[in-house]
């Protein structure tokens, strides 16, 4: 291994992610991949990487890495203060970590997931064409652990030409998400109530989905106590279980579900949802196709 990273401290949860493994839903395997796709892609572009190389997704910071060989790195997503050997490094801008130096990632000021990308990408083995960790199926690399060493791949021929991306940090206040009508709106007494109420992100949320707390959504009297046969699920679907509290599916969502889907969040806004911290407020805005 000519270049790599040694995990000194993995923090609360750090995973290897890429663009996931699409095309396997029919055999029960979800896409997985980076929860905030746009932030992951920006990190790769700033380093001159082709789309799809492995990067780290660190939840709530706390990550410490030691370089093996000289590395070019970039931080995107949640704006977590970071330093290399006590020297602060910029957000959404490439920086160098020399052989033996440590990169330390603090708790993010806003947002939840920070992407740590390296020029050349992380060269971990692929499973079904992807290096992504799927917390639902267990496919892909296990969460990072102290003492682990990951190889960084060879850099490509295209050297990065941008030294800073003017990307805003994820908001720390209330977030509004655009949502399209779901296929089971008739199961609810007032489906419009989803957008009339303010919701709070539950601490029980994870990469499978965001659980929301608030005033429960009532079912239509015709469907109270009824059960729905399992249906295919997609990223961004908002399922409402019998307790009336919505669950917004993220990348590691189950491929099928038996609760009615009241709406589906637009793709771009799912990236924003993936950065919501526990306790943060969420509202929805209905849109039409």
C-alpha positions in Angstrom: 0.0 0.0 0.0 1.7 3.2 -1.2 -1.0 5.6 0.1 -3.7 5.2 2.7 -5.4 6.4 5.8 -5.2 4.9 9.3 -8.2 5.2 11.5 -7.2 6.7 14.9 -10.8 7.3 16.1 -13.9 6.5 13.9 -16.2 8.9 15.8 -19.8 8.0 16.4 -20.3 6.5 12.9 -18.1 6.7 9.8 -18.9 4.7 6.7 -17.5 4.2 3.2 -19.9 5.5 0.6 -20.1 6.1 -3.1 -23.1 6.4 -5.5 -24.5 3.1 -4.3 -25.6 0.0 -6.2 -28.7 0.8 -8.3 -30.6 -1.9 -10.2 -30.9 -4.6 -7.6 -34.3 -3.7 -6.0 -35.9 -6.8 -7.6 -33.7 -9.1 -5.6 -34.2 -7.1 -2.3 -31.0 -5.0 -2.4 -31.4 -1.3 -2.0 -29.2 1.4 -3.6 -27.5 2.7 -0.4 -24.7 5.2 -1.2 -24.0 8.7 0.1 -27.1 10.1 2.0 -26.3 13.6 0.7 -25.4 12.9 -2.9 -24.7 16.5 -3.9 -22.2 17.0 -1.1 -20.4 13.7 -2.0 -20.2 14.7 -5.6 -18.8 18.2 -4.9 -16.0 16.7 -2.8 -15.0 14.4 -5.7 -15.1 17.2 -8.3 -13.0 19.5 -6.2 -10.3 16.8 -6.1 -10.5 15.9 -9.8 -12.0 12.5 -9.1 -14.4 10.7 -11.5 -17.9 10.3 -10.0 -18.3 7.1 -8.0 -15.1 6.7 -6.1 -15.2 5.7 -2.4 -15.3 8.5 0.2 -16.0 8.6 4.0 -19.4 9.7 5.4 -18.8 10.8 9.0 -21.9 11.3 11.2 -21.6 14.0 13.9 -17.8 14.3 13.4 -15.4 13.0 15.9 -13.2 11.4 13.2 -9.4 11.2 13.4 -7.3 9.9 10.6 -3.5 9.5 10.1 -2.1 9.8 6.6 0.1 7.1 5.1 1.8 9.0 2.3 0.9 12.5 1.1 -2.8 12.9 0.4 -5.0 15.6 -1.1 -8.3 15.7 0.8 -11.6 17.7 0.8 -14.5 18.2 3.3 -18.0 18.7 2.2 -21.5 18.3 3.6 -22.0 19.2 7.3 -19.6 22.1 8.1 -17.5 20.5 10.8 -14.4 22.4 12.1 -11.3 20.4 11.1 -7.6 20.7 11.5 -4.4 19.0 10.4 -1.7 18.9 13.1 -3.4 21.9 14.8 -3.8 23.9 11.6 -7.4 24.7 10.6 -8.4 23.5 7.1 -11.1 25.0 4.9 -14.5 23.6 4.1 -15.3 22.7 0.4 -11.7 23.3 -0.6 -8.8 20.8 -1.2 -6.0 20.6 1.3 -2.9 18.5 1.8 -2.3 15.9 4.6 1.3 14.9 4.7 2.6 11.5 5.5 2.1 10.8 9.3 0.0 13.9 9.9 -3.5 13.6 11.6 -6.7 15.0 10.3 -9.2 15.7 13.1 -12.9 16.4 12.5 -14.9 18.1 15.2 -18.7 18.1 15.7 -20.4 19.9 12.9 -21.7 23.4 13.5 -24.7 22.6 11.3 -25.8 19.5 9.4 -25.2 15.9 10.3 -23.0 14.1 7.8 -19.6 15.3 6.6 -17.9 13.8 3.5 -14.2 13.3 3.6 -12.9 12.7 0.1 -9.4 11.9 -1.1 -7.8 12.3 -4.5 -7.8 8.8 -6.0 -10.7 7.6 -3.8 -10.8 4.8 -1.2 -9.8 1.5 -2.8 -11.9 -0.9 -0.7 -13.4 -4.0 -2.4 -16.6 -3.6 -4.3 -19.8 -5.6 -3.6 -22.3 -5.8 -6.4 -20.4 -3.0 -8.2 -20.3 -0.6 -5.3 -18.1 0.2 -2.3 -21.0 1.6 -0.3 -22.0 0.4 3.2 -25.7 -0.5 3.3 -26.8 -0.5 7.0 -30.1 -2.2 6.0 -28.7 -5.3 4.2 -25.2 -5.4 5.7 -23.5 -5.3 2.3 -20.3 -3.4 1.8 -17.5 -2.5 4.3 -18.2 -2.5 8.0 -18.3 0.8 9.9 -14.8 2.2 10.4 -12.9 1.0 13.6 -9.8 2.2 15.3 -6.6 0.8 13.9 -8.1 0.0 10.5 -6.1 1.0 7.4 -7.8 1.9 4.1 -6.0 2.2 0.8 -6.3 5.4 -1.2 -6.3 4.7 -5.0 -4.0 6.2 -7.6 -4.9 9.7 -8.7 -6.2 10.2 -12.2 -4.8 12.3 -15.0 -7.2 15.2 -14.5 -5.8 17.5 -11.8 -8.4 19.7 -10.0 -8.7 23.3 -11.2 -11.0 24.8 -8.6 -9.6 25.7 -5.2 -12.9 26.5 -3.5 -16.6 25.8 -4.0 -19.0 28.5 -2.8 -21.3 25.9 -1.2 -23.5 27.0 1.7 -23.4 25.0 4.9 -26.5 23.0 5.8 -29.0 25.2 7.7 -29.2 24.9 11.4 -32.8 26.2 11.7 -36.1 25.0 10.4 -36.0 23.4 6.9 -38.8 23.3 4.4 -38.9 20.3 2.0 -40.8 20.0 -1.3 -43.1 17.0 -1.4 -45.1 15.4 -4.2 -48.4 13.6 -3.6 -48.0 10.0 -2.7 -50.0 7.0 -4.0 -52.0 6.4 -0.8 -53.3 9.9 0.0 -56.9 8.5 0.2 -55.9 6.6 3.3 -55.8 9.9 5.3 -58.6 12.0 6.6 -56.7 15.2 5.6 -53.5 14.5 3.7 -52.9 18.3 3.5 -52.2 18.2 7.3 -48.6 17.0 6.5 -47.8 20.5 5.2 -49.8 22.3 7.8 -47.8 21.1 10.8 -44.3 21.6 12.0 -42.3 18.4 12.7 -39.3 17.7 14.8 -36.5 15.2 13.8 -36.5 12.2 16.3 -33.3 11.0 17.8 -34.3 7.5 16.5 -33.5 8.5 12.9 -30.7 6.9 11.0 -29.7 6.2 7.4 -32.8 4.1 6.8 -35.1 7.0 7.5 -35.9 10.1 9.5 -38.6 9.7 12.1 -40.7 12.8 12.8 -42.4 13.8 16.0 -45.4 16.1 16.1 -49.2 15.9 16.0 -50.1 12.6 14.4 -51.8 12.4 11.0 -55.2 10.8 11.2 -56.3 8.0 8.8 -59.5 8.2 6.9 -62.3 6.4 8.8 -62.6 3.9 5.9 -59.0 2.7 6.4 -58.7 2.7 10.2 -57.4 -0.6 11.4 -56.8 -1.8 7.8 -53.6 -3.3 6.6 -51.9 -2.6 3.3 -50.1 -5.3 1.3 -46.3 -4.6 1.0 -45.4 -2.2 -1.8 -42.1 -1.1 -3.4 -40.5 1.9 -1.6 -38.2 4.6 -3.0 -35.8 7.1 -1.5 -37.8 10.1 -0.3 -41.0 8.3 0.4 -42.9 9.4 3.5 -44.6 6.5 5.1 -47.1 6.9 7.9 -47.4 4.0 10.3 -50.6 3.5 12.5 -49.2 5.9 15.2 -49.6 8.8 12.6 -46.0 9.9 12.9 -44.3 10.1 9.4 -41.0 8.4 8.5 -39.0 9.9 5.6 -37.0 7.2 3.9 -33.3 7.8 3.1 -30.7 5.7 1.2 -30.8 2.5 3.3 -34.6 2.3 3.3 -36.3 -1.1 3.1 -37.2 -2.0 -0.5 -40.8 -2.8 0.4 -43.2 -1.4 3.1 -46.7 -2.1 4.3 -47.7 1.4 5.5 -49.3 4.0 3.3 -47.1 6.6 1.6 -48.6 10.0 1.9 -46.0 11.8 -0.2 -42.5 11.6 -1.8 -39.9 14.3 -1.2 -38.2 15.7 -4.3 -34.7 14.2 -4.9 -32.8 17.4 -4.3 -34.5 17.9 -1.0 -33.7 14.4 0.2 -30.1 15.5 0.2 -31.1 18.4 2.5 -33.1 16.1 4.7 -30.1 13.8 5.1 -28.3 16.7 6.9 -31.1 17.2 9.5 -29.9 16.9 13.1 -32.1 15.4 15.9 -34.4 18.0 17.3 -34.3 20.2 14.1 -37.6 21.5 12.8 -39.1 20.4 9.5 -42.0 21.6 7.4 -43.3 20.4 4.0 -44.5 22.2 1.0 -46.9 20.4 -1.4 -45.9 20.5 -5.1 -47.6 19.1 -8.2 -45.9 17.1 -10.9 
